[in-house]
Amino acid sequence: MSPDTEIVRADHCVVALAEAFRGDGEIFASPMGNVPMAAGRLARATFEPGLLLTDGIATAVQGVLPLGAGVGANGTVPEGWMPFRKVFDTLWWGRRHVIMGASQIDRFGNQNLSCIGPWEKPKAMLLGMRGAPGNTVNHTTSYWIPNHSPRVFVREVDVVSGVGYDRAAALGEVARFHEIRRVVTNLGVLDFETADHTMRLRSVHPGVTVGEVVDATGFDLAVPESVPVTRDPTAEEIGLLRTQIDPDGLCGREV
């Protein structure tokens, strides 16, 4: 197997995040970070051609844009203008799927990217609330976490930036579009498809054991009797990743 076709852990992460977009149809996809952006571009180039994607700034792009490149690379052309104000027009009515990061996340999917320690006197300041409250209440959200550890997967987040299933239930109709679809990490894929919407292990990446995921999680994780292995990318997907989406191997540096 040549280096161009050898499957590495980053490929499984990209494919798992791409699968999070399956069935979304014509919506605005907002993947943040190299691995999520590669996933969104891979999904649109294969099984979800209706996704609206931008260059990561404000230009809607037609074609497959390589990571780190500007519009025009790989024959891409502008197909629309998506400034920040238009993101909000889309956000409020559920027609968006964002992939964010998380400094902490708990078993109900409450996410923290604001600070570590008490809000009144934190040990470390992070990004702040950003758009996490509005994102999680108003449309589908998934998470990409490149370092699965008990410091990230915690019993209780220090500050709630993104709304989890327990808090969304308390909000009622206000959170009618709330959905946390996937949490993808360097070890596996998690979801909330349990009766009480607590985090469940959906698959482990090749070479990872269920025990390793459980040990790296700081709360009781729902684990089915049989846990599958994250699917391999197809030959077509590997070809797209190596030649069009991530020719410089940026995703491998993020995992």
N, C-alpha and C positions, 0 to 999 in steps of 0.2 A: 504493500500500500504506500503510495507516494505521500509526501507532506501535504500536497494539495487536496488529497481525498481522505487522509487520516482524520477520524472523528475524535474530538477532544471534549473535555467537560464543558467548555464554553458553548459548544454547538448544542449540547443537550439543554443548556439553560436558555439559549435563544429559541430553540424549537418549543420548549415548554411554555415560554412567554408568548410565542406566536399562537400557540393553541388556545391561549386565553382569549384571543380575538375571534376564534371560530364561532360563526353564527351571528356576529355583530351586524353584518350587512353595511348599509350606507350610514355610517356615523363618523364623528370626528374622533380619531385616535390620537392620543397625546402620550406617547412613550417618552420617558425622561432618562437619559443616560445611554451609553453606547449599546449595551446588551438589549435594553428595551427598544431602542430605536431600530436596531437590526431586526428584532422580532416583529415589530410593526411593518417594516418594509418587506420582510419575508412573507408575512401573512398576506399582504396586499398583492405581492407578486405571484402568489400561488392560489390559496383557497378563499381569500376575502378581497376580491378586486374592487369592491365598493368603498373600502375605507378611504377617508380623507386624511391625508398626511401632509405636514408642512416640512420645511427645511430645518425645523427646530426653532425658528424665529417667527416669521410672519408671512411666509410665502407658501401657499399650497402648491404642491409639486406633482407633475405628471411624469411617470416613469420611475425607475429604480435609482435612487440617489445614494451614492456611496457615503459611508460614515466619514465625517470630517470634510466633505466636499461641498462646494456651493452649487446652486442651481445652474445647470448647463453641463455639468459633468455627467458622463455616461448618457448623453443625449436627453437629459431631463429638461423640461420646460415649465415655466410658471403656469398654473391654471387658476389661480385665484389669490386674493389678498385676505390674510387672516390675522389682523392686528388684535391686540389684547381685548379690546372692547367687543369684538365679534366672538371671541372665546366665551365671554360671559353670556352673549345671546344664545349660544349653543348649550352652555353648561346648565342653565336653569331648567330645561325640560327633558333631561335625561339622555340626550343624543350624543353622549361622549363617553369614552372609556380611557381613563388615565392610568398609566403605570408610574407609581411613585416609589421612593425609597422609604426607609424607616430606621430611625436610630433605636427605637424600642417598639415592640408590638406584643399584645397579650392574646390570650386564648379566644377572646371574642373579636379580635381584629382592631381593637383600639390602638392607634398609632401615635408615636411621639417623634417629632423631628424639631422640637422647639428648644429644649434644654434638658440637662441631666441634673437631678437633684430637685429640691423644692422650688416652686416658681418664685417664691419670695426672695430666696437666696440660693440660686443654682450653683452647682459645682462647675458647670460648663454651659455656655450659651451656644446654641446651634443655629438653625436657619430661621426659627420663629414659626408661627402658624402657617405662613405662606397661604396657599389655596386649599389646604387639606380639609378644613371644616366644610367648605362649600362643595368641594369635589366629592367627598364621601357621602354627603347627604343627598346630592342632586343627581348622581349618575354612577355608573359602574367604575370600580377602582380595583386595580391589582397592584401587587408590590413586588419589587425586585430587591433582594437582600443578598449581596455577594459573600457575606461572612456569617454563616448560621452559627450562632453561639448563645449561651444563656444570658449574656449581657444584652443581647438584642431581643430574644424571645423570653419575656419576663412575666411574672405573675401579675404585676400591675405597673402600667406605665407611669412615669413621673408626672407627665402632663399629657392630656388628650388633645392631640392636634387633629388626627383623623378619627372619625366616629366609627365605633365598632357595632356589632349586632345588638348587644345589650342596650346600648344608649339609643340606637336607631329605633328599637322597639318602643322605648319610652317616649320617643318623639311622635310616634303615630304617623298620620297622613303627611306630615311635613317631610318625612324621610321615605316617601313612597317609591323613589327611584334608587334607594340605597341597595348596593350589592357589592360585596367584596368577593371577587370571583376566584382569584388565585394569589398565592404567595409562593414565588419561585426563589429558591436559594441555591447556593453552590452545592448543597447536598441533596435536594429533592424538591418536590412540589407539594404544596399544602392547599387545602380548601376549607370551606365551612359547611359542607354538605352533611351535617349531622342534625338530629332532631332539635337540639338546643342551639344550633349555629355556633358550636365551638370548633376550634381548629382541628383539622383531621389531616393525617398523612395520606396524600393521594398517590405518590410514587416516589421512589428513590432513584437517583441517577446511577448509571452503571458503575460498579465498584464501591458503592456506598451501602452499608447495612442499615436495617431499621434501627438497630441498637445505637448506631452512631448518631442518627437523627434525634432519637429520644434523649440521649445523653447531652446533646447540644441544645436542648430545649428546656427552658427554666420553668415549665409548668407541665401538668399532665396532658399529654397529647392524645387525641383519639387515634387509635391505630387499628385498622381492620385486620381480620384474620389473615387475609392475603393481600400483600402490598406489591403492586406491579413495579416494573422498572420503567423509567421514563423512556419513551420511544426514541429510537435513533432517527436522525435526519435522513431523508431520502437522498438519492444521488442528485436529483434535481435541486434540492435545497442546499446540499453541500456546494454544488456548482454555483448557485446564486450567491451564497455567502462568500466563497473564495474569490470569485471573479467580479461581482457587481456590488454587493452590499458591504462587505468588510475585507477588501483586498489587502489592507495594511495590518490585519490581525488585531484591531483595537479591542475586540471583545475578549480575546484571550488575556489581555493585560488587566481586565476588570474582574476576572474570575480568580 
